[in-house]
Amino acid sequence: MTTTLIIVAALVIYVIVYLLYGKRIATNVAKLDPKAQTPAQRLYDGVDFVPTKWPVVFGHHFASIAGAGPIVGPIIGVTWGWVPAILWIWFGNAFIGAVHDFMAIVASIRYDGKSIQWVAGEVMKPRVSTIMGIFVWIAMVLIIAAFTNVVAGLFINIPSVATASIGFIIIAVIIGYLLYWKKQNLVAMTILGLVLLVGALFLSQVYPLVMDRPFWLIALLVYIIIAAALPVTILLQPRDYLNAYILLAFLAVGGVAFLILNAPLNWPAFTLFSAHAIGAPAQASPFWPTVPLVIACGSLSGFHAIVGSGTTSKMIDNEMSALRIGYGGMLLEGFLATIVVVSLGAFGLQVAGATAGEVGVAGWVPLAIAHFSEAYAMGANQAFGMAMDFGMTFASLTVCAFALTSLDTTARLGRFAWQDVLGRIVSPAGQASGGYKFITHRWIASLIAAGIGVYMATTDAFTALWVGFGAANQMLAAIALMTACVFSTNVLRGGKFCWVTMIPAFFLWVTVFAAMIWYVITFISIVNPITIGFVVVMIVLSLILLLEVISALRAGPKK
């Protein structure tokens, strides 16, 4: 097998799935209406509800959902071999992840841009919103913890990435100011932003920013809080829009490079069913049921439902855009994960200084992002003559840019979940008190989620946090997909087509529930009690939510 065959196969599969499966779901299940007024238009407020052209929304959505997940996850996942990893990415992506993302956005649009947890309470029982809201908040904290570790590690190991990332944030604010306040032309601002970004990349090679881990953890905490509380037009939208071009460049360079190289895959196709994919515990990790926890966003992700229903649905200006943003965005993320697998398959052993026999055994795990960055750069170097240092910085910046985006988006969504849950628990009289207003204020609510997440990043090993994040993330996907199943069955009256949400939802719930039990048993003596406590709480909440979903489906449509 060669890199060319894998890239071609991925492109063919994703195009066919989008045209034949995605569009059928849009017509027969979601029943999109191009004439319907969207929440962004009806509820415009200039902060969260802002009608926006679909390429900008796509940039925000894709930058937010991608994060470090579709890169770090496959890097760990290929420990079982590149064949199991790529199969889970392709089929999980097309029939679970993309359906999940698309239907979460549609459900939110039909309910005034409300969160997926709010929709769950509407299509089932009101208490479901509170239960799911608690689950969502825990998941957001775990995501902050995992991605903070990723960004801090990148900044320390590749200091030029820190310089480029800071420059990118400044550039995004400038472009946002010129675009939204000075009403400058979008095309002109796009060109200006990309030129400045290329300049920042070259500057980072000359002035790498070297700081220690405590400094970066504090800096990231401050950044997350500020970015999460600012209006979306100041940083989130312009940064994510430019992020989309970074990713497109990353995909184009990697996709074309490995397409024309036709390099053989030296990575083992299959290692062991129970490989040492996690690294921290002495026990090996069985491919089933732990694969969703490890590969995570490269195949599917519950975080996407929170992004789609938390921010994306509030910016879409036409229902028809939901398909290309939700379903198409997830397929593009799967292609990104495919490039990661191909990069390591062709050059991973070489840059890691390992043999095929070492993969999957003896606790050896290709966790270093630098290994992937070097493998990617090697492909770009051989195909286009790109300098290795520049290629590694570019690849690492791509990981970091999306991880930073996910960090502040997660804190914003954690703020929403915190405010929503407390708003349901506290009585109207209590909500009038100064204490309630203080603890639900956007700055304080952002601080609580970000503070706990960053604290966990200082205490737990990366692998433990990554799998803990995966447990929360994938179970959240199962619950969100179950909500979409009830929505499509009882509200949209999808009839026989509702199997497209029902089958993957229940399959995923069973798989991830088993994986969460495995996680608690394996990691209970290794990680921070807060992390284990969060997972135990999610196990209980998952059982309750399963019963609620079954009850709603048996009850049928509300009268």
C-alpha positions as CSV (number, residue, x, y, z in Angstrom):
1,M,0.0,0.0,0.0
2,T,1.2,3.5,-0.8
3,T,0.4,7.1,0.2
4,T,-1.1,7.7,-3.2
5,L,-3.7,4.9,-2.9
6,I,-4.7,6.0,0.6
7,I,-5.2,9.7,-0.4
8,V,-7.2,8.7,-3.6
9,A,-9.4,6.2,-1.6
10,A,-10.1,8.8,1.0
11,L,-11.1,11.5,-1.5
12,V,-13.4,9.1,-3.4
13,I,-15.1,7.8,-0.3
14,Y,-15.8,11.2,1.1
15,V,-17.1,12.7,-2.1
16,I,-19.4,9.7,-2.7
17,V,-20.6,9.8,1.0
18,Y,-21.3,13.5,0.8
19,L,-23.3,13.4,-2.4
20,L,-25.2,10.2,-1.9
21,Y,-25.6,10.0,1.9
22,G,-25.3,13.5,3.3
23,K,-27.6,15.1,0.8
24,R,-30.2,12.4,1.3
25,I,-30.2,13.0,5.0
26,A,-30.5,16.7,4.4
27,T,-33.6,16.1,2.2
28,N,-35.4,13.2,3.9
29,V,-34.4,13.7,7.6
30,A,-33.4,17.3,8.3
31,K,-35.8,18.7,5.6
32,L,-33.7,21.9,5.1
33,D,-35.6,25.0,3.9
34,P,-33.6,27.7,2.1
35,K,-36.4,30.2,2.7
36,A,-36.6,29.8,6.4
37,Q,-35.3,32.7,8.6
38,T,-32.4,31.5,10.8
39,P,-31.8,32.4,14.5
40,A,-28.9,34.7,13.4
41,Q,-31.4,36.8,11.5
42,R,-34.3,36.7,13.9
43,L,-32.3,37.2,17.1
44,Y,-29.4,39.4,16.0
45,D,-27.5,40.9,19.0
46,G,-24.1,41.7,17.6
47,V,-22.3,39.4,20.1
48,D,-23.4,35.8,19.7
49,F,-26.2,36.0,17.0
50,V,-24.6,37.5,13.9
51,P,-25.7,36.5,10.4
52,T,-22.5,35.6,8.5
53,K,-21.5,34.4,5.1
54,W,-21.1,30.6,5.0
55,P,-17.3,30.6,4.2
56,V,-16.6,32.6,7.4
57,V,-18.9,30.4,9.4
58,F,-17.3,27.3,7.9
59,G,-13.9,28.7,8.9
60,H,-15.0,29.3,12.5
61,H,-16.8,25.9,12.8
62,F,-14.0,23.9,11.3
63,A,-11.2,25.6,13.2
64,S,-13.2,25.1,16.4
65,I,-14.0,21.4,15.9
66,A,-10.6,20.4,14.5
67,G,-8.4,21.4,17.4
68,A,-5.6,19.1,18.1
69,G,-7.9,16.1,18.1
70,P,-7.8,14.9,14.5
71,I,-4.0,15.0,14.7
72,V,-3.1,13.8,18.1
73,G,-5.8,11.1,18.1
74,P,-4.5,9.3,15.0
75,I,-0.9,9.7,16.1
76,I,-1.8,7.5,19.2
77,G,-4.3,5.4,17.2
78,V,-1.8,4.0,14.7
79,T,-0.2,2.1,17.6
80,W,-2.7,-0.6,16.7
81,G,-1.6,-0.4,13.1
82,W,-2.5,2.0,10.3
83,V,-5.3,-0.3,8.9
84,P,-7.5,-0.3,12.1
85,A,-6.9,3.4,12.6
86,I,-7.9,4.4,9.0
87,L,-10.9,2.2,8.9
88,W,-12.3,3.7,12.2
89,I,-11.6,7.1,10.8
90,W,-13.3,6.6,7.5
91,F,-16.4,4.7,8.5
92,G,-16.9,6.3,11.9
93,N,-16.4,9.7,10.2
94,A,-18.9,9.2,7.4
95,F,-21.7,7.3,9.2
96,I,-21.5,8.6,12.8
97,G,-19.4,11.8,13.1
98,A,-20.7,13.7,10.1
99,V,-24.3,12.7,10.8
100,H,-23.9,13.8,14.4
101,D,-22.4,17.2,13.5
102,F,-25.0,18.0,10.9
103,M,-28.1,17.0,12.9
104,A,-26.9,18.9,16.0
105,I,-26.7,22.1,13.9
106,V,-30.1,21.5,12.4
107,A,-31.7,20.8,15.7
108,S,-30.2,24.0,17.2
109,I,-31.4,26.1,14.2
110,R,-34.9,24.8,14.6
111,Y,-34.9,25.8,18.3
112,D,-33.7,29.4,18.0
113,G,-30.0,28.6,18.2
114,K,-30.4,26.9,21.6
115,S,-27.7,24.4,22.8
116,I,-28.1,20.7,22.1
117,Q,-28.7,20.2,25.9
118,W,-31.5,22.6,25.8
119,V,-33.0,20.8,22.7
120,A,-32.7,17.5,24.6
121,G,-34.9,18.9,27.3
122,E,-37.4,20.2,24.8
123,V,-37.7,16.9,22.8
124,M,-37.6,14.8,26.0
125,K,-38.2,15.9,29.6
126,P,-37.1,19.3,31.0
127,R,-34.8,17.6,33.5
128,V,-32.8,16.1,30.7
129,S,-31.4,19.6,29.9
130,T,-30.0,19.9,33.4
131,I,-28.5,16.4,33.4
132,M,-27.0,16.9,30.0
133,G,-25.8,20.4,30.9
134,I,-23.8,19.0,33.8
135,F,-22.3,16.4,31.4
136,V,-21.4,19.1,28.9
137,W,-19.7,21.3,31.5
138,I,-17.6,18.4,32.7
139,A,-16.7,17.5,29.1
140,M,-15.6,21.1,28.5
141,V,-13.3,21.2,31.5
142,L,-11.7,17.9,30.4
143,I,-11.2,19.3,26.9
144,I,-9.5,22.4,28.3
145,A,-7.2,20.2,30.4
146,A,-6.2,18.0,27.4
147,F,-5.7,20.8,24.9
148,T,-3.8,23.0,27.4
149,N,-1.3,20.2,27.7
150,V,-1.0,20.0,23.9
151,V,-0.4,23.7,23.4
152,A,2.0,24.1,26.3
153,G,4.0,21.1,25.1
154,L,4.2,22.5,21.6
155,F,5.4,25.9,22.9
156,I,8.1,24.3,25.0
157,N,9.3,21.8,22.4
158,I,9.1,24.1,19.3
159,P,9.5,27.7,20.6
160,S,9.1,29.1,17.1
161,V,5.4,27.9,17.2
162,A,4.9,30.1,20.3
163,T,6.1,33.2,18.4
164,A,4.0,32.4,15.3
165,S,0.9,31.7,17.5
166,I,1.1,35.0,19.3
167,G,1.6,36.8,16.0
168,F,-1.4,35.0,14.6
169,I,-3.6,36.2,17.5
170,I,-2.5,39.8,17.0
171,I,-3.1,39.6,13.2
172,A,-6.6,38.2,13.8
173,V,-7.5,41.1,16.1
174,I,-6.3,43.6,13.5
175,I,-8.2,41.9,10.7
176,G,-11.3,41.7,12.8
177,Y,-11.1,45.4,13.6
178,L,-10.6,46.4,9.9
179,L,-13.3,44.0,8.8
180,Y,-16.1,44.6,11.3
181,W,-15.5,48.1,12.5
182,K,-13.9,49.8,9.5
183,K,-16.1,47.7,7.1
184,Q,-13.2,46.9,4.8
185,N,-13.5,44.4,1.9
186,L,-13.5,40.7,2.9
187,V,-11.2,39.7,0.0
188,A,-8.7,42.5,0.7
189,M,-8.7,41.7,4.4
190,T,-8.2,38.0,3.6
191,I,-5.2,38.7,1.5
192,L,-3.7,41.1,4.1
193,G,-4.2,38.6,6.9
194,L,-2.6,35.7,4.9
195,V,0.4,37.9,3.9
196,L,0.9,38.9,7.6
197,L,0.6,35.3,8.7
198,V,3.3,34.2,6.3
199,G,5.4,37.0,7.6
200,A,4.8,35.8,11.2
201,L,5.9,32.3,10.2
202,F,9.2,33.5,8.8
203,L,9.7,35.9,11.8
204,S,9.2,33.0,14.2
205,Q,12.2,31.2,12.7
206,V,14.4,34.1,13.7
207,Y,12.8,34.9,17.1
208,P,11.7,31.7,18.8
209,L,10.1,32.5,22.2
210,V,11.6,30.3,24.9
211,M,9.7,30.1,28.2
212,D,9.1,27.4,30.8
213,R,5.9,25.3,31.4
214,P,4.6,27.3,34.4
215,F,4.8,30.5,32.3
216,W,2.8,29.1,29.4
217,L,0.2,27.5,31.7
218,I,-0.5,30.9,33.3
219,A,-0.4,32.7,29.9
220,L,-2.8,30.2,28.5
221,L,-5.2,30.6,31.4
222,V,-5.3,34.3,31.0
223,Y,-5.7,34.0,27.2
224,I,-8.6,31.5,27.5
225,I,-10.6,33.6,29.9
226,I,-10.2,36.8,27.8
227,A,-10.8,35.2,24.4
228,A,-13.9,33.3,25.8
229,A,-15.6,36.4,27.1
230,L,-14.9,38.8,24.2
231,P,-17.6,39.3,21.5
232,V,-17.1,36.8,18.6
233,T,-16.2,39.6,16.1
234,I,-13.1,40.7,18.0
235,L,-11.1,37.5,17.9
236,L,-13.1,34.3,17.4
237,Q,-14.6,35.0,13.9
238,P,-11.5,36.6,12.2
239,R,-9.0,34.2,13.8
240,D,-11.1,31.1,12.9
241,Y,-11.7,32.4,9.3
242,L,-7.9,32.8,8.8
243,N,-7.4,29.4,10.5
244,A,-9.5,27.8,7.8
245,Y,-6.9,29.0,5.2
246,I,-4.1,27.6,7.3
247,L,-5.8,24.3,7.4
248,L,-6.6,24.3,3.7
249,A,-2.9,25.0,3.0
250,F,-2.0,22.2,5.4
251,L,-4.4,19.8,3.6
252,A,-3.3,20.9,0.2
253,V,0.4,20.6,0.8
254,G,0.1,17.3,2.6
255,G,-2.6,15.9,0.3
256,V,-0.7,16.7,-2.9
257,A,2.7,15.8,-1.5
258,F,1.6,12.3,-0.4
259,L,-0.4,11.9,-3.6
260,I,2.5,12.5,-5.9
261,L,5.2,10.8,-3.7
262,N,3.5,7.4,-3.9
263,A,5.7,6.4,-1.0
264,P,5.3,2.9,0.5
265,L,3.7,2.7,4.0
266,N,6.5,1.2,6.2
267,W,4.3,1.4,9.4
268,P,2.8,-2.0,10.3
269,A,-0.7,-2.5,9.0
270,F,-1.7,-4.2,12.2
271,T,0.1,-4.8,15.5
272,L,-1.9,-6.2,18.3
273,F,-5.6,-6.1,19.3
274,S,-4.5,-5.0,22.8
275,A,-1.6,-2.7,22.0
276,H,0.1,-0.2,24.4
277,A,-1.7,2.7,22.8
278,I,-2.1,4.8,26.0
279,G,1.4,4.4,27.5
280,A,0.8,5.3,31.1
281,P,-0.7,2.1,32.6
282,A,1.0,-1.2,32.5
283,Q,-2.0,-2.8,30.9
284,A,-2.4,-2.9,27.2
285,S,-5.3,-1.0,25.5
286,P,-7.8,-3.2,23.6
287,F,-8.8,-1.7,20.2
288,W,-12.5,-2.2,21.2
289,P,-13.9,-0.4,23.2
290,T,-11.1,2.1,23.6
291,V,-10.5,3.2,20.0
292,P,-13.1,6.1,20.2
293,L,-11.4,7.4,23.3
294,V,-8.0,7.4,21.6
295,I,-8.6,8.5,18.0
296,A,-11.4,10.9,19.2
297,C,-12.1,13.8,16.9
298,G,-10.5,12.3,13.8
299,S,-13.5,10.0,13.5
300,L,-16.3,11.7,15.6
301,S,-16.6,14.1,18.5
302,G,-19.4,15.2,20.9
303,F,-17.6,18.5,21.2
304,H,-18.7,19.3,17.7
305,A,-22.4,19.2,18.8
306,I,-21.6,21.8,21.4
307,V,-19.8,24.0,18.9
308,G,-22.5,23.5,16.3
309,S,-25.4,24.3,18.6
310,G,-23.4,26.8,20.8
311,T,-21.9,29.2,18.2
312,T,-22.2,27.9,14.6
313,S,-26.0,27.8,14.6
314,K,-26.1,31.4,15.8
315,M,-24.2,32.6,12.7
316,I,-25.6,30.6,9.8
317,D,-27.7,32.9,7.5
318,N,-29.2,30.1,5.4
319,E,-30.4,26.6,6.5
320,M,-28.8,25.1,3.3
321,S,-25.4,26.0,4.6
322,A,-25.8,23.5,7.5
323,L,-25.0,20.5,5.2
324,R,-21.7,21.8,3.9
325,I,-20.7,23.2,7.3
326,G,-21.8,20.3,9.5
327,Y,-21.5,17.2,7.3
328,G,-18.9,18.5,4.9
329,G,-16.8,20.0,7.8
330,M,-16.6,16.6,9.5
331,L,-15.6,14.8,6.3
332,L,-12.8,17.4,5.9
333,E,-11.7,16.7,9.4
334,G,-11.5,13.0,8.5
335,F,-9.3,13.8,5.6
336,L,-7.0,15.7,7.9
337,A,-6.8,12.6,10.1
338,T,-6.1,10.5,7.0
339,I,-3.1,12.8,6.2
340,V,-1.8,12.2,9.7
341,V,-2.0,8.4,9.3
342,V,-0.3,8.6,5.9
343,S,2.5,10.9,7.2
344,L,3.4,8.5,10.0
345,G,2.8,5.5,7.7
346,A,5.4,6.7,5.3
347,F,8.0,8.4,7.5
348,G,6.9,7.8,11.2
349,L,9.4,5.0,11.9
350,Q,12.2,6.9,10.3
351,V,11.7,10.1,12.4
352,A,11.0,8.2,15.6
353,G,14.1,6.1,15.2
354,A,12.1,2.9,15.8
355,T,11.4,-0.4,14.0
356,A,8.0,-1.9,13.0
357,G,8.4,-4.5,15.7
358,E,8.5,-1.9,18.5
359,V,5.1,-0.3,17.6
360,G,2.3,-1.5,19.9
361,V,4.6,-3.3,22.4
362,A,6.9,-2.5,25.3
363,G,4.9,0.6,26.1
364,W,6.3,2.5,23.1
365,V,3.9,5.2,21.9
366,P,4.4,7.8,19.2
367,L,3.0,10.6,21.3
368,A,5.5,13.4,20.4
369,I,3.8,15.9,18.1
370,A,7.3,16.7,16.8
371,H,7.4,13.2,15.3
372,F,4.3,13.9,13.2
373,S,5.5,17.4,12.3
374,E,8.8,16.0,11.2
375,A,7.1,13.2,9.2
376,Y,4.8,15.8,7.5
377,A,7.7,18.1,6.8
378,M,9.7,15.2,5.3
379,G,6.9,14.5,2.8
380,A,6.7,18.2,1.9
381,N,10.4,18.4,1.6
382,Q,10.7,15.4,-0.8
383,A,7.7,16.6,-2.9
384,F,8.3,20.3,-3.0
385,G,11.7,21.0,-1.5
386,M,10.2,22.8,1.5
387,A,12.8,23.5,4.2
388,M,12.5,21.0,7.1
389,D,12.5,23.6,9.8
390,F,9.8,25.7,8.1
391,G,7.8,22.6,7.4
392,M,7.9,21.5,11.0
393,T,6.9,25.0,12.2
394,F,4.1,25.1,9.7
395,A,2.7,21.7,10.7
396,S,3.1,22.4,14.5
397,L,1.4,25.9,14.0
398,T,-1.5,24.1,12.4
399,V,-1.9,21.9,15.4
400,C,-1.5,24.8,17.8
401,A,-3.8,27.2,16.0
402,F,-6.7,24.8,16.2
403,A,-5.9,23.8,19.7
404,L,-6.0,27.4,20.8
405,T,-9.2,27.9,18.9
406,S,-10.8,24.9,20.7
407,L,-9.5,26.2,24.0
408,D,-11.2,29.5,24.0
409,T,-14.3,28.1,22.2
410,T,-14.5,25.4,24.8
411,A,-14.3,28.0,27.7
412,R,-17.1,30.0,26.0
413,L,-19.2,26.9,25.7
414,G,-18.4,25.9,29.2
415,R,-19.6,29.4,30.3
416,F,-22.9,28.8,28.4
417,A,-23.3,25.3,30.0
418,W,-22.5,26.7,33.5
419,Q,-25.0,29.5,33.1
420,D,-27.7,27.2,31.7
421,V,-27.4,24.6,34.4
422,L,-27.5,27.2,37.3
423,G,-30.4,29.0,35.6
424,R,-32.4,25.7,35.8
425,I,-31.4,24.8,39.3
426,V,-31.6,28.2,41.0
427,S,-35.1,29.6,41.6
428,P,-36.1,33.0,39.9
429,A,-35.8,34.7,43.3
430,G,-32.3,33.3,43.8
431,Q,-31.3,34.5,40.3
432,A,-32.0,38.1,41.4
433,S,-29.3,37.9,44.1
434,G,-25.9,39.4,43.8
435,G,-24.2,36.1,44.4
436,Y,-25.9,34.4,41.5
437,K,-25.2,37.3,39.2
438,F,-21.6,37.2,40.2
439,I,-21.0,33.4,39.7
440,T,-22.8,33.4,36.4
441,H,-21.1,36.5,35.0
442,R,-19.4,35.8,31.7
443,W,-15.9,36.5,33.1
444,I,-16.4,34.5,36.3
445,A,-18.1,31.6,34.5
446,S,-15.2,31.5,32.0
447,L,-12.6,31.6,34.8
448,I,-14.2,28.7,36.7
449,A,-14.1,26.3,33.7
450,A,-10.7,27.5,32.5
451,G,-9.2,27.5,36.0
452,I,-10.2,23.9,36.8
453,G,-9.1,22.7,33.4
454,V,-5.6,24.3,33.5
455,Y,-5.2,23.0,37.1
456,M,-5.8,19.5,35.9
457,A,-3.3,20.0,33.1
458,T,-0.7,20.6,35.8
459,T,-1.4,17.4,37.7
460,D,-2.2,14.6,35.2
461,A,0.0,13.0,32.6
462,F,-0.9,13.8,29.0
463,T,-2.1,10.3,28.1
464,A,-4.4,10.1,31.1
465,L,-6.0,13.4,30.3
466,W,-6.3,12.6,26.6
467,V,-8.2,9.4,27.3
468,G,-10.3,11.1,30.0
469,F,-11.1,13.8,27.4
470,G,-11.9,11.1,24.9
471,A,-14.3,9.4,27.3
472,A,-16.3,12.6,27.9
473,N,-16.1,13.6,24.3
474,Q,-17.3,10.3,22.7
475,M,-20.1,9.7,25.2
476,L,-21.2,13.3,24.6
477,A,-21.4,12.4,20.9
478,A,-23.5,9.4,21.7
479,I,-25.9,11.4,23.8
480,A,-26.1,14.2,21.3
481,L,-26.8,11.7,18.5
482,M,-29.5,10.1,20.7
483,T,-31.0,13.6,21.1
484,A,-30.9,14.0,17.3
485,C,-32.6,10.6,17.0
486,V,-35.5,11.7,19.2
487,F,-35.6,15.0,17.4
488,S,-35.7,13.4,13.9
489,T,-38.2,10.7,15.0
490,N,-40.7,12.6,17.1
491,V,-40.4,16.1,15.8
492,L,-39.3,15.9,12.2
493,R,-41.2,12.7,11.7
494,G,-38.4,11.2,9.6
495,G,-40.1,7.8,9.6
496,K,-38.0,5.0,8.1
497,F,-35.0,7.3,7.6
498,C,-34.5,7.8,11.4
499,W,-32.2,4.7,11.4
500,V,-29.4,7.0,10.2
501,T,-29.3,8.5,13.7
502,M,-30.6,5.6,15.8
503,I,-28.2,2.8,14.9
504,P,-25.0,4.8,15.3
505,A,-26.2,6.4,18.4
506,F,-26.9,3.2,20.3
507,F,-23.8,1.5,18.9
508,L,-21.6,4.4,20.1
509,W,-23.3,4.5,23.5
510,V,-22.5,0.8,24.2
511,T,-19.0,1.1,23.0
512,V,-18.1,4.2,24.9
513,F,-19.8,3.1,28.1
514,A,-17.7,0.0,28.1
515,A,-14.6,2.1,27.5
516,M,-15.4,4.4,30.4
517,I,-15.6,1.5,32.8
518,W,-12.3,0.3,31.4
519,Y,-10.8,3.8,32.0
520,V,-11.9,3.9,35.7
521,I,-10.5,0.4,36.4
522,T,-7.2,1.1,34.6
523,F,-6.5,4.7,35.7
524,I,-8.0,4.9,39.2
525,S,-4.6,4.7,40.9
526,I,-2.8,6.9,38.4
527,V,-4.7,10.2,37.8
528,N,-6.0,13.1,39.8
529,P,-9.1,12.1,41.8
530,I,-10.9,15.0,40.1
531,T,-10.4,13.3,36.7
532,I,-11.6,9.9,38.0
533,G,-14.5,11.6,39.8
534,F,-15.6,13.4,36.6
535,V,-15.6,10.1,34.7
536,V,-17.6,8.3,37.4
537,V,-20.2,11.1,37.4
538,M,-20.4,10.8,33.6
539,I,-21.0,7.0,33.8
540,V,-24.0,7.6,36.1
541,L,-25.3,10.5,34.0
542,S,-24.9,8.4,30.8
543,L,-27.2,5.6,32.3
544,I,-29.8,8.2,33.3
545,L,-29.8,9.8,29.8
546,L,-30.0,6.4,28.1
547,L,-33.2,5.6,30.0
548,E,-34.6,9.1,29.1
549,V,-34.0,8.6,25.4
550,I,-35.6,5.1,25.4
551,S,-38.6,6.5,27.3
552,A,-39.0,9.4,24.8
553,L,-38.8,7.1,21.8
554,R,-41.3,4.7,23.3
555,A,-43.7,7.6,24.1
556,G,-43.6,8.9,20.5
557,P,-44.3,12.5,19.3
558,K,-45.7,14.9,21.8
559,K,-49.4,15.8,21.4
